[in-house]
């Protein structure tokens, strides 16, 4: 995968808009982005383009994610968020 693309996605994940999402999605990207397939990176990019408050609600389980966004990467992020919450 292109280094420039991964750097752009990493930057975007760390600069989502809200501090909560900057931390959640930035930390997720740090840990998992290098291991994602190109298709998963594309799904991650699509997710982080969504509205901040919607994303937060979806990954924390406050509201279900729309069917089109409820996929393997969303599952990975939800599991990551739950594991991070368990550590605090």
C-alpha positions as CSV (number, residue, x, y, z in Angstrom):
1,X,0.0,0.0,0.0
2,X,1.2,3.5,-0.7
3,X,3.0,5.2,2.2
4,X,1.5,8.5,1.3
5,X,-2.0,7.1,1.5
6,X,-1.4,5.5,4.9
7,X,0.1,8.8,6.2
8,X,-2.9,10.7,5.0
9,X,-5.3,8.2,6.6
10,X,-3.3,8.2,9.8
11,X,-3.3,12.0,10.0
12,X,-7.1,12.1,9.3
13,X,-7.7,9.5,12.1
14,X,-5.8,11.7,14.6
15,X,-7.7,14.9,13.5
16,X,-11.3,13.9,13.4
17,X,-12.7,17.0,15.0
18,X,-13.6,15.9,18.5
19,X,-11.0,15.0,21.1
20,X,-12.8,11.7,21.8
21,X,-12.7,10.6,18.2
22,X,-9.1,11.9,17.7
23,X,-8.1,9.6,20.5
24,X,-10.2,6.5,19.6
25,X,-9.7,6.5,15.9
26,X,-6.1,7.8,16.1
27,X,-5.1,5.1,18.6
28,X,-6.9,2.5,16.5
29,X,-5.1,3.6,13.4
30,X,-1.7,3.5,15.2
31,X,-2.3,-0.1,16.2
32,X,-4.1,-1.6,13.2
33,X,-3.7,0.6,10.1
34,X,-0.4,-1.0,9.0
35,X,-2.0,-4.5,9.2
36,X,-5.2,-3.7,7.3
37,X,-5.8,-4.9,3.8
38,X,-6.2,-2.2,1.1
39,X,-10.0,-2.9,1.1
40,X,-10.1,-2.5,4.9
41,X,-8.2,0.8,4.7
42,X,-10.8,1.9,2.2
43,X,-13.6,1.0,4.6
44,X,-11.8,2.8,7.4
45,X,-11.4,5.9,5.2
46,X,-15.1,5.8,4.5
47,X,-15.9,5.5,8.2
48,X,-13.7,8.4,9.3
49,X,-15.4,10.6,6.6
50,X,-18.7,10.3,8.6
51,X,-20.1,12.8,11.1
52,X,-18.1,12.8,14.3
53,X,-21.0,12.4,16.7
54,X,-22.5,9.6,14.7
55,X,-19.2,7.7,14.6
56,X,-18.8,8.1,18.3
57,X,-22.3,6.8,19.0
58,X,-21.8,3.8,16.6
59,X,-18.4,2.7,18.0
60,X,-19.5,3.1,21.6
61,X,-22.7,1.2,21.0
62,X,-25.1,4.1,21.8
63,X,-26.7,3.6,18.4
64,X,-26.4,0.9,15.8
65,X,-24.3,1.7,12.7
66,X,-26.1,1.8,9.4
67,X,-26.0,-1.5,7.6
68,X,-23.6,-0.2,4.9
69,X,-21.1,0.8,7.5
70,X,-21.5,-2.2,9.8
71,X,-18.6,-4.4,8.5
72,X,-15.4,-6.0,9.7
73,X,-13.6,-2.7,10.2
74,X,-16.4,-1.4,12.3
75,X,-16.3,-4.6,14.4
76,X,-12.6,-4.1,14.9
77,X,-13.1,-0.5,16.0
78,X,-15.9,-1.5,18.4
79,X,-13.7,-4.2,19.9
80,X,-10.8,-1.8,20.3
81,X,-13.1,0.8,22.0
82,X,-14.4,-1.8,24.4
83,X,-10.9,-3.0,25.2
84,X,-9.7,0.6,25.8
85,X,-12.7,1.2,28.0
86,X,-11.9,-1.9,30.1
87,X,-8.4,-0.6,30.7
88,X,-9.6,2.7,32.2
